[in-house]
Amino acid sequence: MTSDELLAFDRQHIWHPYSSISKPLPMYPVESASGVRIRLTDGRELIDGMASWWSVIHGYNHPVLTAALQEQAAKLSHVMFGGLTHEPAVTLASILVEITPDPLDLVFFADSGSVAVEVAMKMAIQYFHAAGRPSKKRFLTIRSGYHGDVFHCMSVCDPVNGMHQIFKGVLPEYFFADRPECSFYDEWDKNDLNSFEKLIEEQHDSLCAVILEPIVQGAGGMRFYHPEYLRRVRELCDHYDVLLIADEIATGFGRSGKLFACEHAKIAPDLLCLGKALTGGYMSLSAVLASRKVGEMISKGDPGVFMHGPTYMANPLACAVANASVTLLLESDWQHNIYNLEKGLQLGLAPCTDFKNVADVRILGGIGVVEMREPVDMAHIQPAFVEKGVWVRPFGRLVYVMPPYCMEQEDLAVLTAAICEVLDGEQSK
Ligand SMILES: *Cc1c(COP(=O)(O)O)cnc(C)c1O
């Protein structure tokens, strides 16, 4: 198949993320990828700013990860997890228990981030059911959040950009506190918590859990909020006997400058969702970590088991590559790499601050965000980035990057310069 034939079939028959069938946006066929470069079938190479949505932290086609996958495939690619277990799953669970905050002692493996969120939400409901308080079955979250695209995840995504009106009557309706306004770098203002505090005080009898993304709100707005907000949320959850679910699917494994973003606030959640970078971007795998308190309560109640078990649970290939990825991360000087990314992003994106079409530039760890005043025109801006030799995929008003941790300063400089040039060009339009 030539790339023209491939593109023609793709255009006719294949859905892409958040895509239209009748008005598809430009599409680029990829031949291979290595390190921080994505190679297109026409031979062009793009410096990757997206890490394939937070996941490719070590770069593409990493020899250690590829070898781990191949070795595992030669032994055991999959076996059902009901009644059977295996070394890759046990090793991975032991690493995750070790590196996550203390009370998180139990591991549930699932096949994608969204499923991990569903699992954590089900655990929270089963926890209070088992505790003899079945009326505590609703959720409280904060606006501008993102937790995945399946139904229960959607019900706690931001109600506006999560399109709740389309699904009204089908989505469960939960509670939304105002989004935190006090940024990571601002001085803490305790009024930032007013809306959350009021809701949890009024609704705690019906709440099983608060769910949020700690410190970094990802796809719901790319915002960085104050650690004190999270510390206070933890206190309020304890005070009102509500579980705290931390969705670290985007932030887990170092992206925000801490191994887990909860560490910025020195708190531990009752349930923690991991995904995305877990396998270094090789394949889909997620995990929910739970405290023993949660696990034991669920197991005491009726039906005495946790009611979930995906077919590909703890897939050995995914677990083996996750083991390799997490070990590689922990053995690397990742703090230093993230620090360098942060400095390079600050320097490289600084010129955007002066553009009249730019509302805000913000950076935290390995995440750089340029928030525009108006939504970008994807049909125009996407080819402009590709022309400059970089892969940047904006959405709405957000032009953002979270490069692989191994990106060298030279490549980072090319990436940020391309963003500045393209956005500068947009000013005169
Ligand atoms: C991406 C993401 C999810 C959903 O993960 P999928 O693997 O896409 O299902 C959930 N929560 C957060 C914070 C995410 O960034």
Ligand as a Chemical Component Dictionary entry (heavy atoms), coordinates in Angstrom:
data_LIG
# 
_chem_comp.id                   LIG 
_chem_comp.type                 NON-POLYMER 
_chem_comp.pdbx_formal_charge   0 
_chem_comp.three_letter_code    LIG 
# 
loop_
_chem_comp_atom.comp_id 
_chem_comp_atom.atom_id 
_chem_comp_atom.alt_atom_id 
_chem_comp_atom.type_symbol 
_chem_comp_atom.charge 
_chem_comp_atom.model_Cartn_x 
_chem_comp_atom.model_Cartn_y 
_chem_comp_atom.model_Cartn_z 
_chem_comp_atom.pdbx_ordinal 
LIG C1 C1 C 0 -5.719 10.066 29.815 1  
LIG C2 C2 C 0 -6.365 10.176 31.143 2  
LIG C3 C3 C 0 -7.365 9.281  31.530 3  
LIG C4 C4 C 0 -7.901 8.206  30.609 4  
LIG O1 O1 O 0 -6.939 7.276  30.263 5  
LIG P1 P1 P 0 -7.163 6.362  28.935 6  
LIG O2 O2 O 0 -6.013 5.416  28.966 7  
LIG O3 O3 O 0 -7.141 7.305  27.779 8  
LIG O4 O4 O 0 -8.483 5.683  29.093 9  
LIG C5 C5 C 0 -7.910 9.429  32.785 10 
LIG N1 N1 N 0 -7.480 10.384 33.625 11 
LIG C6 C6 C 0 -6.498 11.248 33.299 12 
LIG C7 C7 C 0 -6.050 12.286 34.281 13 
LIG C8 C8 C 0 -5.920 11.193 32.045 14 
LIG O5 O5 O 0 -4.975 12.086 31.705 15 
# 
loop_
_chem_comp_bond.comp_id 
_chem_comp_bond.atom_id_1 
_chem_comp_bond.atom_id_2 
_chem_comp_bond.value_order 
_chem_comp_bond.pdbx_ordinal 
LIG C1 C2 SING 1  
LIG C2 C3 SING 2  
LIG C2 C8 DOUB 3  
LIG C3 C4 SING 4  
LIG C3 C5 DOUB 5  
LIG C4 O1 SING 6  
LIG O1 P1 SING 7  
LIG P1 O2 DOUB 8  
LIG P1 O3 SING 9  
LIG P1 O4 SING 10 
LIG C5 N1 SING 11 
LIG N1 C6 DOUB 12 
LIG C6 C7 SING 13 
LIG C6 C8 SING 14 
LIG C8 O5 SING 15 
# 
